[in-house]
Amino acid sequence: MLLETIVCSGMPGKEKNLLRMLKARQKFRKRDSGCLGAWVVPSSDGQPVYLVQAIYKDTGSWKLISDKIKNELDSIDGGLEGYLSGPPLVGMFDLDTDIAASEFGISLD
């Protein structure tokens, strides 16, 4: 499994639109069987910083869903870049199946 982690911050005055777009993309991800879970949460200190995470079955699932987002959502709304105050911090992590089961209740069965 693959855990995608993104930390991003919104451009002043565009924070609400950014959060709305991030939530829409997480819902889109969760509709695909290759995505096992996805969420976005705001910073606890009220700053326009968001943690965006998703768990995918594998790298192929991540690639397929990312391409669908580019083709289906970004083509309609122009993507997230115009709402970000700078480049996001992105990390991709191998998620052990035992950790996925014990910490997230996710199984590939």
C-alpha positions in Angstrom: 0.0 0.0 0.0 1.0 3.6 -0.6 0.4 6.5 1.7 0.4 9.9 0.1 0.9 12.9 2.4 0.7 16.5 1.3 1.0 19.7 3.4 -0.1 22.8 1.7 -1.1 26.4 2.5 -3.7 28.6 1.0 -3.1 32.0 -0.6 -4.6 34.8 1.5 -8.2 35.3 0.6 -8.5 32.0 -1.2 -8.3 29.6 1.7 -12.0 28.6 1.7 -11.9 27.8 -2.0 -8.7 25.8 -1.6 -10.3 23.7 1.2 -13.4 23.2 -0.9 -11.3 22.0 -3.8 -9.2 19.7 -1.6 -12.3 18.1 -0.1 -13.7 17.6 -3.6 -10.6 15.8 -4.7 -10.6 13.6 -1.7 -14.2 12.6 -2.4 -13.2 11.9 -6.0 -10.4 9.7 -4.8 -12.6 7.7 -2.4 -15.0 6.8 -5.2 -12.2 4.8 -6.9 -11.6 1.2 -5.6 -7.9 1.9 -5.8 -8.2 4.4 -3.0 -8.6 2.8 0.4 -9.1 6.1 2.4 -8.6 9.8 1.9 -9.0 12.9 4.1 -8.1 16.5 4.5 -7.8 18.4 7.8 -7.0 22.0 8.6 -4.3 23.2 10.9 -5.3 23.3 14.6 -3.9 26.8 15.0 -6.2 28.4 12.5 -3.5 29.0 9.9 -4.5 28.2 6.3 -2.4 25.0 6.3 -3.9 21.7 5.3 -2.9 18.1 5.7 -4.1 16.0 2.8 -3.6 12.2 3.0 -4.7 9.2 1.0 -4.0 5.5 1.1 -3.8 3.6 -2.2 -3.7 -0.1 -3.0 -0.5 0.4 -5.0 1.5 2.8 -7.1 -0.6 1.9 -10.2 -3.8 3.0 -8.4 -2.2 6.2 -7.3 -1.1 7.0 -10.9 -4.5 6.2 -12.4 -6.5 8.3 -9.8 -4.0 11.2 -10.1 -4.4 11.1 -13.9 -8.2 11.1 -13.6 -8.1 14.1 -11.3 -6.0 16.0 -13.8 -8.2 15.1 -16.7 -11.6 15.4 -15.0 -11.3 18.0 -12.2 -8.3 20.2 -13.0 -9.6 20.6 -16.6 -12.9 22.0 -15.2 -11.6 24.2 -12.3 -8.1 25.0 -13.3 -6.4 23.0 -10.6 -5.1 24.0 -7.2 -2.0 26.0 -8.1 -3.8 29.4 -8.2 -5.0 28.8 -4.6 -1.7 27.8 -3.0 0.7 30.2 -1.3 3.7 28.2 -2.4 4.7 24.7 -3.5 3.2 21.9 -1.3 5.3 19.5 0.7 4.6 16.0 -0.8 5.7 12.6 0.5 4.9 9.1 -0.7 5.4 6.3 1.8 5.2 2.5 1.7 2.4 1.5 4.2 2.9 -1.9 5.7 -0.3 -4.0 5.6 0.0 -4.8 9.3 0.1 -1.1 10.2 -2.8 -0.3 7.8 -4.9 -3.0 9.5 -4.0 -2.1 13.1 -4.0 1.7 12.8 -6.5 2.4 10.1 -8.6 -0.8 9.9 -7.7 -1.2 6.3 -7.2 -4.6 4.7 -6.7 -5.7 1.1 -8.9 -8.8 1.6 
